[in-house]
Amino acid sequence: MTTPQDFLGEFFLCLAESGLFSYYRVKSEHMKKRHIITIAGGLGSGKSTTAKLVATELKYPHHSGGDFMRAMAAERGVSLEELGVLAKNDSAIDQEIDQKQKEFMDTHDNFVIDSRLGWFLAPESFKVFLLLDPDVAATRVLKDFEDNAAKRKGEATETPKTVDEVKANQEKRVASERERYKKYYGIEDHYALENFDLVIDTGVHSKKEAAAMVVAGFNTWLAE
């Protein structure tokens, strides 16, 4: 039986997907709640910056899913680029990185993490997704590559030159992730909005506004 909450959740979801509504929140089912905020979203959506702002406001440490990959690369004495190449031919690498992240999340509280699979690895966390138009996201990513070319050396096998190239790379990346996550964990779509407690369009809201929404949503979620 569909409840009024279910109906409203689906209604707001449709508005968010259509671009008519920039922010929505669906009340979570009753469950144990941990003081963890997981933030996911596509490239260029502002995950890392928003997560850091939220962590600062709450006086929580900030972590990133990329931290675990960088740690493994350091352990193996290879670059991130080299580890990425190895992972394409050895599925155990991805799974080991995910396992290390899960072990961390299972044994720590009071932190914010930007991570594609954080919502899945810590289901009792407050789960946030940052939504952004693909064209806007690609433009942001390309500018970031151009502004930080030296700093990002070794983090990607190819450096994009155009917005269309960024979009094509992102589409391939998401498709690859979707295939892997379905194979490993049975996840049909790791970007499905129903996986999250809060969805914010960062094309409409600034990073500071998004961070304020996350903090407000988190406090309300904890109190429910």
C-alpha positions as a printed Julia matrix, in Angstrom:
224×3 Matrix{Float64}:
  0.0    0.0     0.0
  1.38   3.42   -0.96
  1.6    5.84    1.97
  1.36   9.62    1.65
  5.1    9.79    2.4
  5.83   7.37   -0.44
  3.71   9.42   -2.82
  5.37  12.69   -1.87
  8.8   11.11   -2.15
  8.09   9.9    -5.69
  6.55  13.27   -6.59
  9.6   15.23   -5.43
 11.9   12.7    -7.09
 10.2   13.29  -10.45
 10.51  17.05   -9.99
 14.19  16.76   -9.13
 14.89  14.55  -12.14
 13.03  16.96  -14.43
 15.03  19.93  -13.14
 11.91  21.67  -11.79
 12.93  21.17   -8.18
 16.48  21.67   -6.93
 16.26  20.05   -3.51
 14.25  17.25   -1.99
 14.31  15.02    1.01
 12.47  11.77    1.66
 12.05  10.68    5.26
 14.07   7.53    5.91
 12.63   4.37    7.35
 13.21   3.85   11.06
 16.62   2.32   11.55
 19.73   2.71   13.65
 21.37   6.01   12.72
 25.08   6.65   12.94
 26.89   9.98   13.03
 28.3    9.5     9.52
 27.54  11.56    6.43
 28.25   9.94    3.07
 28.27  12.19    0.0
 28.11  10.83   -3.54
 27.68  12.4    -6.97
 29.2   12.58  -10.41
 32.48  14.23  -11.37
 32.29  18.01  -11.02
 29.3   17.96   -8.67
 31.34  19.33   -5.76
 31.48  16.23   -3.55
 34.89  16.87   -2.03
 34.45  20.61   -1.44
 30.96  20.19    0.0
 32.1   17.34    2.24
 34.98  19.43    3.58
 32.65  22.36    4.3
 30.21  20.07    6.12
 33.03  18.47    8.11
 34.33  21.9     9.15
 30.87  23.03   10.26
 30.28  19.87   12.31
 33.9   19.67   13.52
 34.11  16.17   12.03
 37.14  14.78   10.18
 36.8   14.55    6.41
 37.69  11.44    4.42
 37.43  10.48    0.76
 36.92   7.19   -1.01
 40.04   8.09   -2.97
 42.09   7.96    0.26
 41.85   4.17    0.28
 42.99   3.88   -3.32
 45.9    6.23   -2.68
 46.88   4.2     0.39
 46.91   0.99   -1.63
 48.96   2.6    -4.39
 51.5    3.72   -1.77
 51.59   0.24   -0.24
 52.33  -1.29   -3.64
 54.79   1.41   -4.62
 52.87   2.41   -7.75
 51.13   5.58   -8.97
 47.34   5.97   -9.0
 47.46   5.66  -12.79
 49.4    2.4   -12.56
 47.06   1.03   -9.9
 44.08   1.9   -12.14
 45.6   -0.1   -14.97
 46.22  -3.06  -12.65
 42.64  -2.88  -11.35
 41.24  -3.21  -14.88
 42.78  -6.67  -15.09
 42.36  -7.73  -11.47
 38.91  -7.31   -9.9
 40.35  -8.23   -6.49
 41.97  -4.78   -6.29
 38.67  -2.88   -6.46
 37.09  -5.25   -3.97
 40.01  -4.93   -1.57
 39.78  -1.14   -1.69
 36.03  -1.32   -1.0
 36.63  -3.76    1.85
 39.2   -1.47    3.48
 36.75   1.41    3.23
 33.97  -0.7     4.75
 36.21  -1.83    7.6
 37.01   1.8     8.34
 33.37   2.84    8.23
 32.3   -0.08   10.42
 34.73   0.93   13.16
 34.54   4.74   13.11
 31.83   7.34   13.7
 31.52  11.14   13.61
 32.99  11.8    10.17
 32.08  12.96    6.66
 33.2   11.04    3.57
 32.79  11.67   -0.14
 32.57   8.28   -1.78
 30.68   6.71   -4.68
 29.79   3.63   -2.6
 29.69   5.21    0.85
 25.88   5.01    1.01
 26.06   1.26    0.36
 29.01   0.47    2.62
 27.46   2.42    5.52
 23.67   2.03    5.14
 23.06   3.58    8.58
 24.73   6.84    7.51
 23.02  10.02    6.34
 23.26   9.54    2.58
 23.61  12.58    0.29
 23.74  12.8    -3.5
 24.86  15.91   -5.38
 23.08  16.25   -8.7
 24.45  18.28  -11.61
 23.64  18.73  -15.29
 26.18  16.67  -17.33
 27.18  19.65  -19.52
 27.82  21.86  -16.5
 29.7   19.05  -14.77
 31.9   18.44  -17.82
 32.73  22.15  -18.08
 33.74  22.24  -14.41
 35.87  19.1   -14.71
 37.67  20.39  -17.8
 38.48  23.68  -16.07
 39.76  21.77  -13.05
 42.04  19.68  -15.29
 43.35  22.82  -16.96
 43.89  24.7   -13.68
 45.49  21.76  -11.86
 47.26  19.87  -14.64
 50.53  19.5   -12.73
 48.85  18.53   -9.47
 46.66  15.88  -11.14
 49.47  14.29  -13.09
 49.32  10.53  -12.57
 45.67  10.53  -11.44
 44.19   9.82  -14.88
 45.33   7.8   -17.87
 44.08  10.45  -20.29
 43.81  14.21  -19.98
 40.63  15.47  -21.7
 40.86  18.4   -24.09
 37.18  19.23  -24.7
 33.86  19.19  -22.84
 32.58  16.43  -25.14
 35.62  14.33  -24.3
 35.02  14.81  -20.58
 31.37  13.77  -21.0
 32.34  10.69  -23.0
 34.91   9.68  -20.37
 32.4   10.19  -17.57
 29.76   8.1   -19.34
 32.29   5.28  -19.83
 33.35   5.51  -16.22
 29.8    5.37  -14.87
 28.95   2.44  -17.16
 32.06   0.58  -15.97
 31.23   1.27  -12.32
 27.64   0.17  -12.82
 28.79  -3.1   -14.39
 31.31  -3.78  -11.61
 28.99  -2.87   -8.74
 26.22  -5.04  -10.12
 28.64  -7.95  -10.49
 30.24  -7.52   -7.07
 27.33  -6.32   -4.93
 24.1   -6.7    -6.91
 23.63  -2.91   -7.15
 21.57  -2.06  -10.21
 22.39   1.68  -10.25
 24.7    3.31   -7.7
 23.43   6.73   -8.84
 19.73   5.91   -8.31
 18.29   8.79   -6.28
 16.17   6.5    -4.12
 19.39   5.29   -2.47
 19.79   8.65   -0.73
 18.21  10.66    2.09
 19.01  14.02    0.54
 19.52  15.12   -3.08
 20.8   18.6    -3.94
 21.26  20.17   -7.38
 24.64  21.93   -7.17
 23.93  23.67  -10.46
 21.3   25.68   -8.59
 22.88  25.88   -5.15
 26.41  27.02   -4.32
 28.73  24.72   -2.42
 28.18  26.76    0.75
 24.41  26.5     0.32
 24.69  22.77   -0.35
 26.81  22.3     2.78
 24.27  24.21    4.88
 21.48  22.0     3.47
 23.44  18.86    4.34
 24.04  20.0     7.92
 20.38  20.97    8.38
 19.17  17.73    6.81
 21.56  15.67    8.95
 20.39  17.28   12.19
 16.73  16.8    11.22
 17.4   13.16   10.25
 19.09  12.45   13.58
 16.13  13.95   15.46
 13.47  11.93   13.63
